[in-house]
Amino acid sequence: MAVARRRLLQSRQVGSFLLFLCLSVGGAATIRYSVAEEMESGSFVANVAKDLGLEVGKLAARGARLVSEGNKLHFRLHRKTGDLFVKEKLDRESLCGKADPCVLHFEIVLMEPLQSFRAEVRVFDINDNAPIFLNKEPLLKIPESTPLGSRFPLQSAHDLDVGLNGLQNYTLSANAYFHLHTRFRSHGPKYAELVLDKPLDREEQPEVNLTITAVDGGSPPKTGTAHIRVQVLDVNDHVPQFSRLVYRAQVPENSANGSLVTMVTATDLDEGSNKEITYSLAQNPETILQTFQIDSQTGEVRLRGPLDFEAIETYDIDIQATDGGGLSAHSKVLVEVVDVNDNPPEVTVSSVSSPLPEDSPLRTVVALFSIRDGDIRVGGKLTCFLREDLPFAVKPTFRNSYSLVTDRGLDREEVSGYNITLVAMDTGPPSLSTETVIEVLISDINDNPPVFQEDSYILTVRENNSPAVFIGKVHAEDLDLGENAQVTYSLLPPKSGDLSVFAYISINSDNGKLYALRTMDYEAIQDFQFVVKATDGGFLSLSSQVTVRVVVLDDNDNRPMILYPLQNGTLPCNDLVPRSAEAGYLVTKVVAVDGDSGQNSWLSYHLLKATDPGLFSVQQQNGEIRTLRQISERDPMMQKLIILVQDHGQPALSTTASLNILLVDGFSEPYLQFRDPSKHPTRVNPSTKYLVISLAVLSFLFLLSVTVIFVIHIYQKVKYREKFTIQEHFYDDCNFPNNLVQGEANGSLSRPCPYELCSATGTGNSEFRFLKRFMPNFPFPHGTGEVKTEAGSGLPPDSDRNRSLGSEGHAQVPDDYM
């Protein structure tokens, strides 16, 4: 039987040294390997790639790495070949102590995609430790009257190896008095007892020397020895007797030092000093001596050191009671450590994916972690959750392993990173928890188009500007980062296809600054608009548009233009004034316009020079020329006026108009072709009479034609009312004097009203008596800012001139023409 056991032991040792691979897949899909302790660093363990079913090179491509549950990693992985090697020499005793089997756990983590595999390596024991006795020379005091068969427990030998390599047996040197009996503890190493075979006789041999040898099961076996001195005492008839053979106690593992475990009692029937009993912890392992103590007088067993249920669950304590005569008795105290929930859960994070793209789909794995609780029995069920409401969730993968996944959409523009607090909690009691913070950064994607600061832009530029002048800037913000936030500006062509805007405006593509490429002319164009496009620099670029309106500001760059009297270098324009005219008589009106707008087009009229400055005045607002006093016979017949027309620009621009006024007694003389009397003596041409008669006839025919046209126009207006619309206030709109005073921005005339010059009938002279309105048969557009006259006309409707001329019996002009 012993030979078979030794052969089995040898086969186990040989298998350990050959470093075999034991791969199995359990319920949790764990890869298992086995190695022998004391293997040198770099020793081959297994090929992980082959066991995972991966091709050679996949581990390196997916960034494989090992993650240990503890703080130290005992193995290393060669990514290119997939081989697993021992990182440093393994000592099973320092790694696991007396625990058997000794298993080292770790995880193999692969990236892209994130994946984790559990693995464990069992470290087999080799016989590298010999049994030792803590007390090399123990002393036993045995009375000579000790009956045969009495047993005396000896101290246990300690062997750090486990299994067959651990302590197996004891042997005793040859002697005539004792033999050795090996016994087993329920928890702890084997111990030996000396059994008395022959009565002791102190007088014959006061001391017996023995040698005890502890033998392990290694091949070859290792031994340890101790020398026992047996001192034979004088007769003491009675040995102490314990009240119980075995004492039992339960102690919570969180009990404080000095806590009472139990109390043992023993009695002795002897008298005197032989009756006095002393208690001691004899022949106990070092762990018991470090954890417990006993009061030698009272027998109270108390805690000396801390208890840890996770390390040792029960203790087997030998109690010795010795009387004054040296006789002793032994009893046992079995201490059961009661587990309490004193270990919070431990969280081990295997891998974290950071930064995480903000467009990651739901259930994307962010991190892998596991939870371990040392309180196996009382810790209860483990739970894991997030402390805050975040767009993440905890998802269990397999037993006590979890993954952190996305639960809602991510937006880097709102939150650029998260400190995720994982809470691992057991159910206790009391409930204990552990918090672990995982930092996850969010990377940007191009999901935000540029946004202009304004819905639309209105820029101004003054006319006559220099080319390439800066007129304004547009700006768009992009909430993304890096290239996704780099904005480029451009001009969009109009939908009509007209590319003329590119001849006016240029934009800096980097900063959005706008420049006028050419000189603006307000009179040609008052405003224009275009569309600016802002595009970001993302891979799939996003853009937005904004409308920009450019308003051209007017400069005072146009002088007033005289419409009447005509200043075209032909014969001078003469106006007739009867000498019977009273003060305030309206002689004529100077009509002028200005191509500018606003204040630059406001005109004022001034009398710059006159033959008689005290005879005439000019209304500053409307240019009407009126008499200041009654005309006398002494006033020269020929009056020459120079009128200054000036706008209100800065600086002001002006022009002058020359006007001849003839003071006449009536309209029977040919004054229109007036010449200077000093240079050309007045001479009546006989043909003038016939010329005037012809003009009168032509005027009559012209008026008749106009009347017929007007009647036809009215008829067509009634017949085609749905086709043509004639404004009811046509005459009001052409009310020249009022509109002249109310002049719009383009000059003193509000809208075009053509006039026809008519001569008075019944006279032989070529004198023009009044102006009357020419009414066309089509509507005029509003706001043209241009005055059109009939050929040869251009005279304004003189209000007072068209009134009745009193005793001379000339034609009357209606009041609405004033």
C-alpha positions in Angstrom: 0.0 0.0 0.0 2.8 2.4 0.9 4.7 1.5 -2.3 1.6 2.3 -4.4 1.1 5.6 -2.7 4.7 6.5 -3.3 4.5 5.7 -7.0 1.3 7.8 -7.3 3.2 10.7 -5.6 6.1 10.3 -7.9 3.9 10.4 -11.0 2.2 13.6 -9.7 5.6 15.3 -9.2 6.8 14.3 -12.7 3.6 15.7 -14.3 4.1 19.0 -12.4 7.7 19.5 -13.5 6.8 18.7 -17.2 4.4 21.8 -17.1 1.4 20.2 -18.6 -1.6 22.1 -19.9 -5.0 21.3 -18.5 -7.6 23.1 -20.6 -11.2 22.8 -19.7 -14.3 25.0 -20.2 -16.6 25.1 -17.2 -20.0 26.7 -16.8 -18.4 30.2 -16.7 -16.3 29.5 -19.9 -13.0 29.7 -17.9 -9.7 28.5 -19.5 -7.7 26.5 -17.0 -4.0 25.7 -17.0 -1.6 24.0 -14.6 2.0 24.7 -13.7 4.3 23.5 -11.0 5.7 25.9 -8.5 9.3 27.0 -8.6 9.4 27.1 -12.4 11.9 29.6 -13.7 10.9 32.9 -15.2 10.1 32.5 -18.9 8.8 29.0 -18.6 6.2 28.1 -21.2 2.7 27.6 -19.9 0.4 27.3 -22.9 -0.6 28.8 -26.3 -3.5 31.1 -25.6 -4.3 31.9 -29.2 -4.8 28.3 -30.0 -7.0 27.7 -27.0 -9.1 30.8 -27.9 -9.4 29.7 -31.5 -7.7 32.8 -32.8 -5.2 33.0 -35.6 -1.6 33.8 -34.9 -1.2 37.6 -34.9 -4.8 38.3 -33.9 -3.8 38.9 -30.3 -1.4 41.6 -31.3 -3.8 43.1 -33.7 -6.5 43.3 -31.1 -4.2 44.6 -28.4 -4.5 41.6 -26.1 -3.4 42.0 -22.5 -3.6 40.3 -19.2 -5.5 41.7 -16.2 -5.0 40.1 -12.8 -7.6 40.2 -10.0 -4.9 41.1 -7.6 -2.2 43.8 -7.7 0.4 41.6 -9.2 0.5 39.8 -12.5 2.5 36.5 -12.5 2.4 35.7 -16.2 3.1 37.5 -19.4 1.6 37.0 -22.8 3.6 37.0 -26.1 1.1 38.7 -28.4 2.7 37.7 -31.7 2.8 33.9 -30.9 0.0 33.8 -28.3 2.3 31.9 -25.9 1.8 32.4 -22.1 5.0 32.4 -20.0 5.8 32.5 -16.3 6.8 36.1 -15.5 8.7 35.2 -12.3 9.4 32.2 -10.2 6.2 31.0 -8.5 6.2 30.1 -4.8 3.0 28.3 -4.0 3.5 28.7 -0.2 3.7 32.5 -0.5 0.9 32.8 -3.0 -1.7 30.5 -1.3 -0.3 29.4 2.0 -2.0 26.2 3.1 -4.9 26.6 0.7 -5.2 23.8 -1.7 -5.7 23.9 -4.6 -3.7 27.1 -5.3 -5.4 28.9 -8.2 -4.3 32.2 -9.8 -7.1 34.0 -11.6 -6.6 36.5 -14.5 -8.5 37.8 -17.5 -7.4 38.0 -21.2 -8.8 41.3 -22.6 -9.1 41.8 -26.3 -9.9 45.2 -28.0 -11.7 46.2 -31.1 -14.2 44.8 -30.3 -13.8 44.8 -26.6 -13.9 41.1 -25.3 -12.8 39.4 -22.1 -11.9 35.7 -21.4 -11.4 34.4 -17.9 -8.5 32.1 -17.2 -6.9 30.5 -14.2 -3.7 28.7 -13.6 -3.4 26.1 -10.9 0.0 26.0 -9.2 0.9 22.5 -8.1 3.0 21.9 -5.0 6.5 20.4 -5.1 8.3 19.1 -2.1 10.5 22.1 -1.4 9.9 22.4 2.3 10.9 20.0 5.1 8.8 19.5 8.3 10.1 21.6 11.3 9.4 21.6 15.0 9.1 25.0 16.6 10.5 23.7 19.9 13.6 21.7 19.1 14.0 20.4 22.7 10.7 20.0 24.4 10.6 19.0 28.1 8.1 16.5 29.5 7.7 15.9 33.2 6.1 12.5 33.9 5.6 11.1 37.3 7.0 7.7 37.9 3.7 6.5 39.0 2.1 7.2 35.7 0.1 4.1 34.6 0.9 2.2 31.5 -0.9 3.4 28.4 -0.9 7.0 29.4 -0.6 9.3 26.5 1.4 12.5 26.2 0.7 14.8 23.2 3.7 16.3 21.5 4.0 19.5 19.5 3.1 19.2 15.9 5.6 19.7 13.2 4.9 22.3 10.5 5.3 21.6 6.8 4.5 24.5 4.4 3.8 22.0 1.6 0.4 20.5 1.1 -1.1 17.3 0.0 1.3 14.4 -0.3 4.2 16.8 0.0 3.0 17.8 3.4 3.5 16.2 6.8 2.6 12.5 6.6 4.0 10.6 9.6 6.1 10.7 12.8 8.8 8.2 13.9 10.4 7.8 17.4 13.9 6.7 18.2 14.3 3.3 19.7 13.7 3.2 23.5 12.3 0.9 26.2 9.6 3.1 27.6 7.5 4.7 24.9 6.1 4.2 21.5 4.6 6.8 19.2 1.0 7.2 18.1 0.1 9.6 15.3 -3.3 11.3 15.5 -5.3 13.7 13.3 -6.9 17.0 14.0 -10.1 18.1 12.4 -8.4 21.2 11.3 -4.6 21.4 11.4 -1.5 19.2 11.1 -1.1 15.7 12.4 0.4 15.4 15.9 2.0 12.6 17.8 1.4 11.2 21.3 3.9 9.4 23.4 2.4 6.2 24.8 3.9 4.8 28.0 4.8 1.1 27.5 6.9 0.5 30.6 6.6 1.9 34.1 9.0 4.7 34.9 11.4 4.5 37.8 12.9 7.8 38.7 15.5 6.1 40.9 16.5 3.8 38.1 16.5 6.4 35.3 15.5 10.0 36.2 15.5 11.2 32.6 14.7 9.6 29.2 16.0 11.2 26.0 14.0 10.6 22.8 14.2 11.8 19.2 11.1 12.4 17.2 11.2 12.6 13.4 8.5 14.2 11.2 8.4 12.8 7.7 6.6 14.3 4.6 5.4 12.4 1.5 7.7 13.8 -1.0 10.0 11.9 -3.3 12.5 11.8 -1.8 10.9 12.6 1.5 12.1 15.4 3.7 12.3 15.1 7.5 12.6 17.3 10.6 13.6 16.2 14.1 13.2 17.4 17.7 14.9 16.0 20.9 12.5 15.2 23.8 13.6 15.3 27.3 11.4 13.2 29.6 12.0 14.1 33.3 10.7 11.4 35.7 9.0 13.0 38.7 8.4 11.7 42.1 5.1 10.0 42.9 2.0 12.1 42.6 -0.9 9.9 42.8 -3.6 12.0 41.1 -3.6 13.9 37.9 -5.9 16.9 37.2 -9.3 16.1 35.7 -11.0 18.5 33.3 -14.8 19.0 33.6 -15.1 18.3 29.9 -13.0 16.5 27.4 -13.9 19.0 24.7 -15.0 22.6 25.1 -16.8 24.3 22.2 -17.1 28.1 21.6 -18.3 30.4 18.8 -16.6 33.8 18.4 -17.5 36.5 15.8 -14.6 37.4 13.6 -14.8 41.0 14.5 -14.3 40.4 18.3 -11.8 42.7 19.9 -8.6 41.5 21.4 -9.1 40.4 25.0 -12.6 39.1 24.4 -13.5 36.0 26.4 -13.7 32.8 24.3 -14.5 30.3 27.0 -13.3 29.0 30.5 -11.9 25.6 31.2 -11.8 24.1 34.7 -9.8 21.1 36.1 -9.6 19.6 39.6 -7.0 17.5 41.5 -7.7 15.2 44.4 -4.3 15.6 45.9 -3.5 17.9 48.7 -1.1 20.7 49.1 1.0 21.8 46.2 0.0 18.8 44.2 -3.5 20.2 44.2 -2.6 23.6 42.8 -3.4 23.6 39.0 -1.8 25.7 36.4 -3.4 26.1 32.9 -1.3 26.6 29.7 -1.6 26.3 26.0 0.8 23.4 25.5 1.9 21.9 22.3 -0.2 24.2 20.0 0.7 25.5 16.5 2.2 29.0 16.3 -1.0 30.4 14.8 -3.0 29.4 17.9 -0.4 30.8 20.3 -0.6 34.1 18.4 -4.4 34.2 18.4 -5.3 32.9 21.8 -4.1 33.2 25.4 -5.2 31.5 28.7 -5.1 32.8 32.2 -2.9 30.3 34.1 -4.9 30.6 37.3 -8.5 30.9 36.2 -8.5 29.0 32.9 -10.1 31.8 30.9 -9.3 31.6 27.2 -9.2 35.0 25.6 -8.4 36.5 22.2 -4.8 37.6 21.7 -5.0 38.6 18.0 -7.5 39.3 15.3 -9.8 36.6 13.8 -10.4 36.3 10.1 -13.1 33.9 9.0 -11.9 34.2 5.4 -8.5 32.8 6.5 -9.3 30.3 9.2 -12.8 29.1 10.1 -12.1 26.9 13.1 -9.3 26.5 15.7 -8.4 23.3 17.7 -6.7 24.3 20.9 -5.0 22.0 23.3 -5.3 23.0 27.0 -3.0 21.6 29.6 -3.7 21.6 33.3 -0.7 20.8 35.5 -0.8 20.3 39.3 1.9 21.2 41.8 3.4 17.8 41.6 3.9 18.0 37.9 1.0 15.9 36.8 -0.9 17.2 33.9 -4.1 16.6 32.0 -5.2 17.7 28.5 -8.4 18.9 27.1 -9.5 20.5 23.8 -11.2 23.8 23.0 -12.9 23.9 19.5 -13.4 27.5 18.5 -15.7 28.2 15.6 -15.2 31.6 14.0 -18.5 33.3 13.1 -18.4 35.1 9.8 -19.6 38.7 9.9 -19.9 41.1 6.9 -16.7 43.0 7.5 -15.4 43.1 3.9 -16.8 45.5 1.4 -17.0 44.3 -2.2 -13.9 44.8 -4.3 -14.2 46.1 -7.9 -11.6 45.3 -10.5 -11.8 47.2 -13.7 -10.4 45.1 -16.6 -10.6 47.6 -19.5 -12.0 51.0 -20.4 -12.7 52.4 -23.9 -11.9 56.1 -23.7 -12.4 58.4 -25.6 -15.8 57.2 -26.8 -17.3 58.6 -30.0 -20.4 60.7 -29.3 -22.3 58.8 -32.1 -21.7 55.4 -30.4 -24.8 53.2 -30.8 -26.8 52.0 -27.8 -25.4 49.1 -25.8 -21.8 49.9 -26.8 -19.4 48.3 -24.3 -17.5 51.1 -22.5 -15.7 49.1 -19.7 -15.4 45.6 -18.3 -15.1 44.9 -14.6 -15.7 42.3 -12.0 -16.8 42.3 -8.3 -15.5 40.1 -5.5 -16.7 39.8 -1.9 -14.6 38.1 0.8 -17.7 37.5 2.9 -18.9 34.5 1.1 -21.6 33.3 3.5 -23.0 36.4 5.1 -22.3 39.0 2.4 -25.4 38.0 0.6 -26.1 38.9 -3.0 -23.9 41.4 -4.8 -25.5 44.3 -6.7 -23.9 46.9 -8.9 -25.4 50.2 -10.1 -24.5 53.7 -11.0 -24.7 56.4 -8.4 -25.9 59.2 -10.8 -28.3 59.3 -13.7 -26.0 59.1 -16.6 -26.4 57.7 -20.2 -24.8 54.5 -19.2 -26.0 51.2 -17.7 -24.5 48.2 -15.9 -25.0 44.9 -17.7 -24.0 41.5 -16.1 -22.0 39.2 -18.4 -21.3 36.2 -16.2 -21.0 35.4 -12.5 -19.7 38.6 -10.7 -18.6 40.1 -14.0 -20.2 43.1 -15.6 -19.9 45.4 -18.6 -20.6 49.1 -18.7 -22.7 50.0 -21.8 -24.2 53.1 -23.3 -27.9 53.5 -22.4 -28.8 56.8 -24.1 -27.4 59.0 -26.9 -24.2 61.0 -26.2 -23.6 64.6 -27.1 -20.1 66.0 -26.6 -21.4 69.5 -27.0 -23.4 69.1 -23.9 -21.1 66.9 -21.8 -17.5 66.3 -23.0 -16.7 63.6 -20.4 -18.1 61.6 -17.6 -16.8 60.5 -14.2 -18.9 57.3 -13.8 -19.2 56.2 -10.2 -19.8 52.4 -9.9 -21.4 51.3 -6.6 -20.9 47.7 -5.6 -23.0 46.6 -2.6 -23.7 43.5 -0.7 -26.9 42.7 1.2 -25.1 42.4 4.6 -26.1 42.8 7.3 -24.7 45.4 7.6 -24.7 46.3 4.0 -21.3 47.4 2.8 -20.5 49.1 -0.5 -17.5 50.3 -2.6 -17.4 53.1 -5.0 -15.1 53.1 -8.1 -14.8 56.0 -10.5 -14.3 55.3 -14.2 -13.4 58.3 -16.4 -14.8 58.3 -19.9 -14.1 61.1 -22.4 -16.4 61.8 -25.3 -14.8 62.3 -28.7 -16.3 64.7 -31.2 -18.0 64.0 -34.5 -19.3 66.5 -37.1 -22.9 66.7 -36.0 -23.4 70.4 -35.7 -23.6 72.8 -38.7 -22.2 76.3 -38.4 -24.7 78.8 -37.0 -24.5 82.5 -37.9 -24.8 85.0 -35.1 -27.6 86.8 -36.8 -30.5 85.7 -39.0 -29.6 88.2 -41.6 -27.0 90.9 -42.0 -27.5 94.5 -43.2 -24.2 96.2 -44.1 -23.7 99.8 -45.4 -21.2 101.2 -47.8 -20.9 104.8 -48.9 -20.9 105.5 -52.6 -17.7 106.6 -54.3 -15.9 104.1 -52.0 -12.3 102.9 -52.8 -12.2 99.5 -54.4 -11.5 96.5 -52.0 -12.7 98.5 -49.0 -13.8 96.5 -46.0 -17.6 96.8 -45.5 -18.4 94.3 -42.7 -18.1 90.8 -41.5 -20.2 87.7 -41.0 -19.4 85.2 -38.4 -20.7 81.6 -37.8 -20.0 79.4 -34.8 -19.6 75.6 -34.9 -20.1 73.7 -31.6 -17.9 70.9 -32.7 -14.1 70.6 -32.1 -11.0 70.7 -34.2 -11.4 70.4 -38.0 -15.2 69.9 -37.5 -15.3 73.4 -36.1 -13.2 75.1 -38.7 -15.6 77.3 -40.7 -15.0 78.4 -44.4 -17.1 81.1 -46.0 -18.1 81.5 -49.6 -20.6 83.4 -51.8 -23.4 81.5 -53.4 -24.5 82.5 -56.9 -28.0 83.9 -57.2 -30.8 81.4 -58.2 -31.4 83.6 -61.3 -27.9 82.7 -62.5 -26.9 86.4 -62.5 -23.2 86.4 -61.4 -23.0 90.2 -61.2 -22.8 90.0 -57.4 -19.3 88.5 -57.7 -18.3 91.8 -59.4 -19.3 93.8 -56.4 -18.4 91.7 -53.4 -15.6 89.5 -52.2 -15.4 87.5 -49.0 -12.4 86.2 -47.0 -13.0 82.4 -46.8 -11.2 82.2 -43.4 -12.7 85.0 -41.4 -15.9 86.0 -43.2 -14.8 89.6 -43.9 -16.6 91.2 -46.8 -15.0 93.7 -49.3 -16.5 95.9 -52.0 -14.6 95.2 -55.2 -15.7 98.3 -57.1 -16.8 101.8 -56.5 -20.5 102.1 -55.7 -22.9 104.6 -57.2 -26.0 105.3 -55.2 -27.7 106.7 -58.2 -27.2 103.5 -60.1 -27.9 101.0 -57.3 -29.2 101.7 -53.9 -29.0 98.2 -52.4 -28.4 94.6 -53.3 -28.3 91.3 -51.4 -26.5 88.0 -51.7 -26.2 84.7 -49.8 -23.1 83.7 -47.8 -22.5 80.0 -47.1 -20.6 78.8 -44.1 -19.1 75.2 -44.3 -17.3 73.4 -41.6 -14.2 71.2 -42.1 -15.7 67.8 -41.1 -15.3 64.7 -43.2 -19.0 64.9 -44.1 -19.2 68.7 -44.1 -22.2 70.6 -42.8 -23.2 74.1 -43.9 -25.6 76.9 -43.3 -26.6 80.1 -45.2 -27.4 83.7 -44.4 -28.7 86.6 -46.4 -26.6 89.7 -46.5 -28.1 93.0 -47.7 -25.7 95.8 -48.6 -27.2 99.3 -48.5 -25.4 102.0 -50.5 -25.3 105.3 -48.6 -25.6 108.5 -50.7 -22.9 111.0 -51.0 -23.5 114.6 -52.2 -21.9 114.1 -55.6 -24.6 115.5 -57.9 -25.2 119.2 -58.5 -28.8 120.5 -58.8 -30.0 120.3 -62.4 -32.2 123.2 -63.7 -35.3 122.0 -65.5 -36.8 125.4 -65.9 -35.9 127.9 -67.2 -33.9 126.0 -69.8 -30.2 126.6 -69.7 -29.2 125.0 -73.0 -27.4 128.0 -74.5 -30.2 128.8 -77.0 -32.2 132.0 -77.0 -32.7 133.3 -73.5 -36.0 132.4 -71.9 -38.1 135.4 -71.3 -41.0 135.8 -68.9 -43.6 138.6 -69.3 -44.9 140.6 -66.4 -47.5 143.3 -66.8 -46.6 146.6 -65.4 -49.9 146.6 -63.6 -48.8 143.6 -61.4 -49.1 144.2 -57.7 -46.7 143.2 -55.0 -46.5 139.4 -54.5 -47.3 138.7 -58.2 -46.0 135.2 -59.2 -43.7 135.8 -62.1 -42.5 132.3 -62.7 -40.9 129.4 -60.9 -37.5 127.9 -61.0 -37.7 124.1 -61.2 -34.6 122.0 -60.3 -33.9 118.4 -59.3 -31.0 116.7 -57.6 -29.9 113.2 -58.4 -28.9 112.5 -54.7 -31.3 111.5 -52.0 -32.2 112.6 -48.5 -30.8 115.8 -47.2 -28.4 115.9 -50.2 -31.4 116.4 -52.5 -33.1 119.1 -50.4 -32.9 122.3 -52.6 -33.0 125.9 -51.6 -33.3 128.9 -54.0 -31.6 132.2 -53.6 -31.5 135.4 -55.7 -27.8 135.7 -56.5 -28.0 138.7 -58.8 -30.7 141.0 -60.3 -31.0 144.1 -62.4 -33.1 145.6 -59.6 -32.6 143.5 -56.4 -35.5 145.3 -54.8 -38.1 144.4 -57.4 -38.1 140.5 -57.2 -37.7 137.9 -54.6 -37.2 134.1 -54.7 -39.0 131.7 -52.3 -36.2 129.7 -50.7 -38.3 126.5 -50.5 -40.0 126.3 -53.9 -38.2 128.6 -56.2 -41.2 130.9 -56.9 -40.2 134.3 -58.2 -42.6 137.0 -57.0 -42.6 140.8 -57.1 -41.7 142.7 -54.0 -43.5 145.9 -54.9 -45.7 147.3 -57.6 -43.9 147.9 -60.9 -43.5 151.5 -61.8 -43.0 153.2 -65.2 -39.4 153.9 -64.2 -38.4 150.3 -63.9 -36.4 149.1 -67.0 -38.4 146.9 -69.3 -35.7 144.2 -69.3 -34.9 142.6 -65.9 -32.2 139.9 -65.7 -32.1 137.5 -62.7 -29.5 135.0 -61.7 -30.9 132.3 -59.4 -28.6 130.2 -57.2 -30.0 126.7 -56.5 -28.1 124.9 -53.7 -28.6 121.5 -52.0 -28.1 120.7 -48.3 -25.2 118.2 -48.7 -21.9 118.3 -46.9 -20.2 120.1 -48.7 -23.1 121.8 -50.4 -23.2 121.8 -54.2 -25.0 124.5 -56.3 -25.8 125.7 -59.8 -27.2 128.9 -61.2 -30.0 129.7 -63.6 -30.3 132.9 -65.7 -33.8 134.3 -66.4 -35.0 137.4 -68.4 -38.1 139.1 -67.3 -39.9 141.6 -69.6 -42.0 144.3 -68.1 -44.8 145.0 -70.6 -48.0 147.0 -70.7 -49.8 144.2 -72.5 -49.2 141.1 -74.6 -49.5 142.9 -78.0 -45.8 143.3 -78.7 -43.4 140.6 -79.8 -41.4 140.4 -76.6 -40.5 136.8 -76.7 -37.8 137.4 -79.3 -36.6 140.4 -77.3 -33.3 141.9 -78.2 -31.3 144.5 -76.4 -32.7 148.0 -77.5 -29.3 149.5 -77.3 -27.9 147.1 -79.8 -30.9 146.2 -81.9 -33.6 148.9 -82.4 -37.1 147.7 -82.1 -38.7 147.0 -85.4 -42.2 145.5 -85.9 -42.2 142.7 -88.5 -45.4 142.7 -90.6 -45.3 138.9 -90.7 -45.5 138.6 -87.0 -49.3 139.1 -87.1 -49.7 136.2 -89.5 -47.4 134.1 -87.5 -49.4 134.6 -84.3 -52.7 133.9 -86.2 -51.2 130.6 -87.5 -50.1 129.6 -84.0 -53.5 130.3 -82.6 -55.1 128.1 -85.3 -52.7 125.4 -84.6 -53.3 125.7 -80.9 -57.1 125.4 -81.4 -56.7 122.3 -83.6 -54.3 120.9 -81.0 -56.8 121.5 -78.2 -59.6 119.9 -80.3 -57.4 116.9 -80.9 -56.7 116.6 -77.2 -60.4 116.8 -76.4 -61.2 114.0 -78.9 -58.5 111.9 -77.5 -59.7 112.5 -74.0 -63.3 111.5 -74.9 -62.0 108.3 -76.6 -59.9 107.6 -73.6 -62.9 107.9 -71.3 -64.9 105.6 -73.5 -62.1 103.0 -73.4 -61.8 103.4 -69.7 -65.5 102.5 -69.2 -65.4 99.7 -71.7 -62.2 98.1 -70.4 -62.5 98.9 -66.8 -61.2 95.4 -65.8 -58.2 95.8 -68.0 -57.0 99.3 -67.3 -57.2 101.2 -64.0 -57.0 104.9 -64.0 -56.2 106.5 -60.7 -59.0 108.7 -59.4 -56.6 111.3 -58.1 -54.7 111.8 -61.3 -55.2 115.5 -61.3 -54.3 115.8 -57.6 -51.0 114.0 -58.3 -50.2 116.4 -61.0 -51.1 119.5 -58.9 -47.8 121.1 -59.7 -47.5 123.9 -57.2 -48.5 121.9 -54.1 -46.3 118.9 -55.1 -43.5 121.2 -55.9 -43.5 122.5 -52.3 -43.8 119.0 -51.0 -40.9 117.8 -53.2 -39.6 114.3 -52.7 -36.1 113.0 -52.3 -35.2 113.1 -56.0 -35.9 116.9 -56.5 -38.6 119.4 -56.2 -40.9 117.6 -58.7 -42.8 114.6 -57.3 -43.9 113.1 -60.5 -43.8 113.9 -64.3 -46.5 116.3 -65.6 -46.0 117.4 -69.2 -47.2 120.8 -70.2 -48.0 122.4 -73.5 -47.2 126.0 -74.3 -50.2 127.9 -75.8 -50.3 131.4 -77.2 -53.2 133.8 -76.7 -55.5 134.3 -79.7 -56.7 137.5 -81.0 -53.4 139.3 -81.3 -50.8 139.6 -84.0 -47.8 139.3 -81.7 -45.9 136.1 -80.9 -46.5 136.4 -77.2 -47.1 133.3 -75.0 -49.9 133.9 -72.6 -50.1 130.8 -70.3 -49.3 127.2 -69.8 -51.8 124.5 -69.6 -51.5 120.8 -68.7 -51.2 118.2 -71.3 -53.2 115.1 -70.3 -52.0 111.9 -71.9 -54.1 108.7 -72.2 -51.8 106.5 -70.1 -50.9 106.5 -66.4 -47.5 107.6 -65.3 -45.4 105.5 -63.0 -44.6 106.9 -59.5 -41.3 107.7 -58.1 -39.3 107.9 -61.3 -37.6 111.1 -60.2 -37.5 112.3 -63.9 -39.4 115.2 -65.5 -40.4 114.8 -69.1 -41.8 117.8 -71.1 -43.4 118.2 -74.5 -41.0 119.3 -77.2 -40.1 122.9 -76.9 -41.9 123.3 -73.6 -40.5 122.8 -70.1 -42.3 125.7 -68.6 -43.9 125.4 -65.2 -47.6 126.1 -64.6 -47.4 129.8 -63.5 -50.3 130.1 -61.1 -50.6 133.9 -61.0 -49.6 134.1 -64.7 -52.6 131.9 -65.6 -55.0 134.0 -63.6 -57.2 136.7 -65.2 -55.3 139.6 -66.6 -58.0 142.1 -65.6 -58.9 144.7 -68.1 -56.9 143.2 -70.9 -59.4 140.4 -71.2 -57.1 137.4 -71.4 -58.0 133.8 -70.8 -58.8 132.6 -67.3 -56.9 129.7 -65.7 -58.9 127.4 -63.2 -57.8 127.5 -59.5 -56.8 123.8 -59.4 -53.9 124.6 -61.7 -52.4 126.9 -59.1 
